[in-house]
C-alpha cells in the first residue's frame, strides 16, 4: 500500500511538472518579443515549436511505451526536458528558443501518453476516475502557479535579494533577460524528476485494448471515417483557442491597456488557468445533470462572450473577462474527447492517439494570430479565435454519439448516489 501511494504521488507530481513547463509561454511572450525584437508573426513560432511536437509524437509515443515500457519512456522524457531547457538557458537566442521548445514538447508529449495507463494500474481501476480528477487538479495547480513563478523571478533577480537561489541564478542569467531564469529552474526540476524516477520501481502495466495504438488496419479504418476527422478538428480548435488566448493575452494587455506583463499580465494568465481548473470541477457536476452536447454549447457561448468583452471592454472588466474565458473553456477537452470515443465502437486507443495529435492546434492558432497581428493589429487578430469557437459550438449540434453520458434527474439524486 505504501509503495502504491508513493507511485500515485509521483504521478501527480508528473502532472504538475508537465503543466509547469508547458504553460509558461504565455507570461514570457512579451519578454521574448522585447528581448529579441520579434514581430508578432515570428513570436507565433514559439508556441508552434512546442505544440507541433504533440502532433509529431502522440502516436509514436504509444508504440514506444509498448516496446520499451513506462520507466524508460519517463526517463527519456525528463532527459529531453533537461536538454531542452538547457539548450535555451545557456544560449538565450531566438533560434535556440525554437529548438528548445520543440525538444521540451517532445518530452511532454511522451509523458502524456505514459501517465494515464500508469495511473490506472497504480491507483486501481476502480479509483481511476477519481485519481484522474486529482491529476487534473495537480495540472491546474501548476498552471496557476507558473505565471507567479515567472513574476517572482523577474521581480527579484538583480534587485538585491539575498535568497541563495536568486544569487545563484544571477551568476548565469543575463541581467537584461531575467526571465531566462525560468528555464534554468526547469532544467533543475526535470533533472530531479529524472533522478527520482531512476530509484522508483514501477508496477507492470498491461495496456487495455482501448489504450493500445495500432498504426496498421485500425488507423486506416479510422482515417477513412469523416467523423474522426471532424472530431480531430474539434480538438485542434479547442487547444488552438486555449493557447491562442493564453499566449497572446499578456501581450494584448500590454499593448492596448498598458498592463505590466510581469505583474498584472502574469496574474490574469494565472487566474485564466485557475478558473479553467475550477470549471473542470463544476463540469463534472453539470455532466451528471445535462447532456454533454448541451453543456458544450452553453460553455462555448460563455467563452465567446468573455472573449468579446476582453477585446472590446475597458478597465478591470477586460482583466476579469479574459480570466473568466478560462472557466468557460474548461469542459471542452473532456467533452470533445468523450463524444469522439463514444461515436466509434472500435480501436479507441488508436483513436485517442489521433485526437491527441490534434493538440497541434496549439501550434497553429497562435501562429495565425501572430501573423494576422503584423497585418491588422493584435486586437483585430484575436477576433480570429471566434472561428474555432464557432466550430466547437457546431460539434454540440451535429455530434451523434452511440452512447450518451449517464445523467441523474436532480441534484438530490446526484449527491445521494453511491
Secondary structure, DSSP 8 states (H G I E B T S, - for coil): -HHHHHHHHHHHHHHHHHHHHHS-HHHHHHHHHHHHT--HHHHHHHHHHHHHHHHHHHHHHHHHHHHHHHHHHHHHHHHHHHHHHHHHHSS-SHHHHHHHHHHHHHHHHHHHHHHHHHHHHHH-GGGHHHHHHHHHHHHHHHHHHHHHHHHHHHHHTTTT---HHHHHHHTTS-TT-GGGHHHHHHHHHHHHHHHHHHT---------GGG---TTHHHHHHHT-HHHHHHHHHHHHHHHHHHHHHHHHHHHHHHHH---IIIIIHHHHHHHHHHHHHHHHHHHHHHHHS-HHHHHHHHHHHHHHHHHHHHH--THHHHHHHHHHHHHHTTHHHHHHHHHHTT--S-HHHHHHHHHHGGGHHHHHHHHHHHHHHHH-HHHHHTTHHHHHHHHHHHHHH---SS-----SSHHHHHH--
